[in-house]
């Protein structure tokens, strides 16, 4: 691993603070899940339809992130996660799962946009666009679905297929499936990470990198 920079340390401190706030919000608004989680995925902590952004194979450690595209902590953690994906490229599987928090007005709209993009094989492009532009639309109390549609156009999606997916109740149900699983797995805020099916309790970035180092057999000094 590359040594942590001052910017990384500051970012991590901000993430931890925001995550604590978001966790409290999630607990207050936490509805009861409707269905029991499935365990039919080939990777730990996943379903068969879970979105794998990095696939290092079934024998590699699997990092799962439950996220909310409107969550400021997830937005702050996004560049950290992208750096980790680069640092551990080819060594870990990385899976994203939706957990739109009820207190965020556009979190479900964003997740539906991401899932509609995923149906065309472009989840990662939408995932990046939503986090990179979060400051432009997050925390607004009006629908930003039209803005998300413009992202789909920019990405080059088939817009008829995108519109059909957004309008299809099954797309929202797919998002809610992840949310329900997260609740059963005791996800109370975002981002929440699982490594090989075990929930990670993070107080600092080294808790995450240390767990990944142990899982991959790396020396912590790498």
C-alpha positions as CSV (number, residue, x, y, z in Angstrom):
1,X,0.0,0.0,0.0
2,X,1.1,3.5,-0.6
3,X,1.6,5.6,2.6
4,X,-1.5,7.6,3.6
5,X,-1.2,11.2,2.5
6,X,-2.4,14.1,4.7
7,X,-5.3,14.6,2.3
8,X,-6.3,11.0,2.8
9,X,-6.1,11.3,6.6
10,X,-8.3,14.4,6.6
11,X,-10.8,12.8,4.2
12,X,-11.0,9.7,6.4
13,X,-11.7,11.8,9.5
14,X,-14.5,13.6,7.7
15,X,-15.9,10.3,6.5
16,X,-16.0,8.9,10.1
17,X,-17.8,12.0,11.4
18,X,-20.4,12.0,8.6
19,X,-20.9,8.2,8.9
20,X,-21.8,8.6,12.5
21,X,-24.4,11.2,11.7
22,X,-25.8,9.2,8.9
23,X,-26.0,6.0,11.0
24,X,-28.2,7.9,13.5
25,X,-30.5,9.1,10.8
26,X,-30.8,5.6,9.4
27,X,-31.7,4.2,12.9
28,X,-34.4,6.7,13.4
29,X,-36.0,6.1,10.0
30,X,-35.4,2.4,9.8
31,X,-38.5,0.5,8.6
32,X,-38.9,-3.3,9.0
33,X,-37.5,-5.4,6.2
34,X,-40.0,-7.4,4.2
35,X,-38.1,-10.5,3.1
36,X,-35.3,-12.6,4.4
37,X,-32.0,-12.2,2.7
38,X,-31.0,-14.6,0.0
39,X,-27.6,-16.4,0.0
40,X,-27.5,-17.6,-3.5
41,X,-24.6,-15.5,-4.7
42,X,-21.4,-17.1,-5.7
43,X,-19.5,-14.6,-3.6
44,X,-19.9,-14.0,0.2
45,X,-22.6,-11.4,1.1
46,X,-24.1,-11.3,-2.3
47,X,-27.1,-12.5,-4.3
48,X,-26.9,-14.0,-7.7
49,X,-27.9,-10.6,-9.2
50,X,-25.5,-8.5,-7.1
51,X,-23.3,-6.1,-9.0
52,X,-19.6,-7.0,-9.1
53,X,-17.5,-4.1,-10.3
54,X,-14.2,-5.9,-9.8
55,X,-14.0,-9.7,-10.3
56,X,-10.9,-11.4,-9.1
57,X,-12.5,-14.9,-9.0
58,X,-14.4,-17.0,-6.5
59,X,-11.2,-17.7,-4.4
60,X,-10.4,-14.0,-3.9
61,X,-11.6,-12.0,-0.9
62,X,-14.9,-10.2,-1.5
63,X,-15.5,-6.6,-0.3
64,X,-19.1,-5.6,-0.4
65,X,-20.2,-1.9,0.1
66,X,-23.7,-1.0,1.0
67,X,-24.1,2.6,-0.2
68,X,-26.4,5.5,-0.7
69,X,-25.6,7.8,-3.6
70,X,-26.9,10.9,-1.7
71,X,-25.0,10.1,1.5
72,X,-22.3,12.6,2.1
73,X,-20.2,10.0,3.9
74,X,-20.4,7.7,0.9
75,X,-19.4,10.7,-1.3
76,X,-16.4,11.5,0.9
77,X,-15.4,7.8,0.9
78,X,-15.8,7.4,-2.9
79,X,-12.2,8.5,-3.8
80,X,-10.8,6.4,-1.0
81,X,-12.7,3.3,-2.3
82,X,-11.5,4.0,-5.8
83,X,-7.9,4.2,-4.6
84,X,-8.4,0.9,-2.7
85,X,-9.8,-0.7,-5.9
86,X,-6.6,0.4,-7.7
87,X,-4.3,-0.7,-5.0
88,X,-5.9,-4.2,-4.7
89,X,-6.7,-4.6,-8.4
90,X,-6.7,-8.3,-9.3
91,X,-6.6,-9.4,-5.6
92,X,-10.2,-8.7,-4.4
93,X,-13.8,-8.8,-5.7
94,X,-15.6,-5.6,-5.1
95,X,-19.4,-5.5,-5.0
96,X,-21.8,-2.6,-4.6
97,X,-25.3,-2.9,-3.1
98,X,-27.9,-0.3,-2.7
99,X,-29.0,1.1,0.6
100,X,-31.0,4.3,-0.1
101,X,-31.7,6.0,3.3
102,X,-35.2,7.2,3.9
103,X,-34.1,10.6,5.0
104,X,-32.5,11.4,1.6
105,X,-35.0,12.8,-0.9
106,X,-33.2,11.6,-4.1
107,X,-31.4,8.6,-2.9
108,X,-34.0,6.2,-4.3
109,X,-34.1,8.1,-7.6
110,X,-30.4,7.9,-7.8
111,X,-30.4,4.1,-7.1
112,X,-33.0,3.5,-9.7
113,X,-31.0,5.5,-12.2
114,X,-27.9,3.4,-11.3
115,X,-29.9,0.1,-11.6
116,X,-31.4,1.2,-15.0
117,X,-27.8,1.8,-16.2
118,X,-26.7,-1.5,-14.8
119,X,-29.3,-3.2,-17.0
120,X,-27.3,-1.9,-19.9
121,X,-24.0,-2.9,-18.4
122,X,-23.1,0.7,-17.4
123,X,-23.5,0.7,-13.6
124,X,-19.9,1.8,-13.0
125,X,-20.2,4.8,-15.3
126,X,-23.4,5.9,-13.5
127,X,-22.0,5.0,-10.1
128,X,-19.0,7.4,-10.8
129,X,-21.1,10.1,-12.3
130,X,-23.5,10.2,-9.3
131,X,-20.8,10.5,-6.7
132,X,-18.7,12.9,-8.7
133,X,-21.7,15.3,-9.1
134,X,-23.3,14.6,-5.6
135,X,-22.6,18.2,-4.5
136,X,-24.8,19.5,-7.3
137,X,-27.9,17.5,-6.4
138,X,-27.6,16.1,-2.9
139,X,-29.8,17.3,-0.1
140,X,-32.3,19.0,-2.4
141,X,-35.9,18.5,-1.6
142,X,-37.1,18.1,-5.2
143,X,-36.8,15.3,-7.6
144,X,-33.6,15.2,-9.6
145,X,-34.7,12.3,-11.8
146,X,-34.5,14.5,-14.9
147,X,-30.8,15.3,-14.1
148,X,-30.0,11.7,-13.6
149,X,-31.6,11.0,-17.0
150,X,-29.2,13.6,-18.5
151,X,-26.4,11.6,-17.0
152,X,-27.7,8.5,-18.8
153,X,-27.7,10.4,-22.1
154,X,-24.1,11.6,-21.4
155,X,-23.0,8.0,-20.7
156,X,-24.5,7.0,-24.0
157,X,-27.3,4.7,-22.8
158,X,-30.2,3.6,-25.0
159,X,-32.7,6.1,-23.6
160,X,-35.9,4.2,-24.5
161,X,-34.6,1.2,-22.6
162,X,-33.5,3.5,-19.7
163,X,-36.9,5.2,-19.5
164,X,-38.6,1.8,-19.6
165,X,-36.4,0.6,-16.8
166,X,-36.9,3.6,-14.6
167,X,-40.7,3.3,-15.0
168,X,-40.7,-0.5,-14.4
169,X,-41.6,-1.3,-10.7
170,X,-39.2,-4.3,-10.9
171,X,-36.3,-1.8,-11.0
172,X,-37.3,-0.3,-7.7
173,X,-38.0,-3.7,-6.3
174,X,-34.4,-4.7,-7.2
175,X,-33.1,-1.7,-5.2
176,X,-35.3,-2.6,-2.3
177,X,-34.1,-6.1,-2.4
178,X,-30.6,-4.9,-1.5
179,X,-32.0,-2.6,1.2
180,X,-33.9,-5.4,2.8
181,X,-30.9,-7.6,2.8
182,X,-28.9,-4.8,4.3
183,X,-31.3,-4.5,7.2
184,X,-31.1,-8.2,7.9
185,X,-27.3,-7.9,7.9
186,X,-27.6,-5.1,10.5
187,X,-26.6,-2.2,8.1
188,X,-27.6,0.9,10.0
189,X,-25.8,3.6,8.0
190,X,-23.8,4.1,4.9
191,X,-21.2,3.3,3.8
192,X,-21.1,-0.1,5.4
193,X,-18.6,-2.7,4.3
194,X,-18.5,-6.5,4.6
195,X,-15.4,-8.6,3.9
196,X,-16.1,-12.2,3.0
197,X,-19.6,-11.8,4.6
198,X,-18.3,-10.3,7.9
199,X,-19.4,-6.7,8.8
200,X,-16.4,-4.5,9.3
201,X,-16.4,-2.0,12.2
202,X,-14.3,0.9,11.0
203,X,-12.8,3.7,13.1
204,X,-10.0,4.6,10.8
205,X,-8.9,3.8,7.3
206,X,-6.2,1.3,8.5
207,X,-9.0,-0.9,9.9
208,X,-10.2,-1.4,6.3
209,X,-6.7,-1.7,4.7
210,X,-5.6,-4.0,7.5
211,X,-8.5,-6.3,7.0
212,X,-7.8,-6.4,3.2
213,X,-4.1,-7.0,3.8
214,X,-4.9,-10.0,6.0
215,X,-7.4,-11.4,3.6
216,X,-5.1,-11.1,0.6
217,X,-2.0,-12.3,2.6
218,X,-0.2,-9.1,2.1
219,X,2.3,-7.6,4.5
220,X,0.7,-4.5,6.2
221,X,3.8,-2.6,5.0
222,X,3.0,-3.1,1.3
